[in-house]
Amino acid sequence: MAKQQKKTWSDLSSRQQAVILALGSVQLSLAATAWADLASRKPEEVNGSKAKWAAVIAISWVGPMLYFAKGRLPSM
């Protein structure tokens, strides 16, 4: 079986480049929004350690979604 060479950015079509940039922008926006929300909350409004959630948010798409689903306690 032949070994495939890695594609470089210039090997991708302009459509592929645009999709990667769009998905990256969405991921970065999700993370930035989650970090901003976390920073503005009091520790008692977060389910667990704020430091733990700050690290979790950095994990790809999953982190910000987990934070919004499980990390925030309901406002009183």
C-alpha positions in Angstrom: 0.0 0.0 0.0 1.4 3.4 -1.0 1.9 6.0 1.6 -0.1 9.1 1.0 1.6 12.5 1.2 0.2 15.1 3.5 -1.7 17.9 1.6 -0.5 21.4 2.1 -2.7 24.4 2.3 -2.0 25.3 -1.3 -2.9 21.7 -2.4 -6.5 22.3 -1.2 -9.1 23.8 -3.5 -10.4 27.3 -2.7 -13.7 25.7 -1.6 -11.9 23.4 0.9 -9.9 26.3 2.2 -13.1 28.4 2.7 -14.8 25.5 4.6 -11.8 25.0 6.9 -11.7 28.8 7.6 -15.4 29.0 8.3 -15.4 26.0 10.6 -12.3 27.4 12.4 -14.1 30.7 12.8 -17.2 29.0 14.3 -15.0 27.0 16.7 -13.0 30.0 17.8 -16.3 32.0 18.3 -17.8 29.3 20.4 -14.7 29.1 22.6 -14.4 32.9 23.0 -18.1 33.2 23.9 -17.8 30.4 26.5 -14.7 31.9 28.0 -16.3 35.3 28.2 -19.4 33.8 29.8 -17.2 31.9 32.3 -15.2 35.0 33.2 -18.4 37.0 33.9 -19.9 34.5 36.2 -19.4 34.2 39.9 -17.8 30.9 41.1 -21.1 29.9 42.7 -22.8 30.1 39.3 -20.5 27.5 37.8 -20.8 23.8 38.2 -17.4 23.0 39.5 -14.1 24.9 39.3 -13.8 27.8 36.9 -10.2 26.8 36.1 -11.4 23.3 35.1 -14.0 24.7 32.8 -11.5 27.2 31.3 -9.4 24.2 30.3 -12.3 22.1 29.1 -13.5 25.0 26.8 -10.1 24.7 25.0 -11.0 21.2 23.8 -12.2 21.5 20.2 -15.9 21.8 19.6 -16.8 19.6 22.5 -15.5 21.8 25.3 -17.6 24.9 24.7 -20.7 22.7 24.1 -20.1 20.9 27.4 -19.6 24.1 29.2 -22.9 25.5 27.9 -24.7 22.2 28.6 -23.2 21.3 32.0 -21.0 24.0 33.3 -23.4 26.8 34.0 -25.8 26.7 36.9 -29.2 28.3 36.4 -29.4 31.9 37.4 -31.3 32.7 40.5 
